[in-house]
């Protein structure tokens, strides 16, 4: 398993659109870098994304729905 992933791989894992993943990268929601500047695209650190995604899913399960 590769420790770095592309925006497309992250989108496939989370179900978000690639554009949304890029916005999350810009906001620093998980560890990501652009190794070749604007030309190379984002490379996302898989453990950071997986932790962020697990925390996000856990938080959504803890919300209480009122009917």
Residue pairs with C-beta under 8 A, 6 or more apart in sequence:
1 46
2 46
3 45
3 46
3 47
4 43
4 44
4 45
4 46
5 13
5 43
5 44
5 46
5 49
6 41
6 42
6 43
6 44
7 18
7 21
7 22
7 25
7 41
7 42
7 44
8 18
9 44
10 16
10 21
10 44
10 49
11 17
11 18
11 20
11 21
13 49
13 50
13 53
14 21
14 49
14 53
16 24
21 42
21 44
22 42
24 30
25 32
25 42
25 44
29 52
30 44
30 45
30 48
30 49
30 51
30 52
31 44
31 45
31 48
31 49
32 42
32 43
32 44
32 45
32 48
33 42
33 43
34 40
34 41
34 42
34 43
35 43
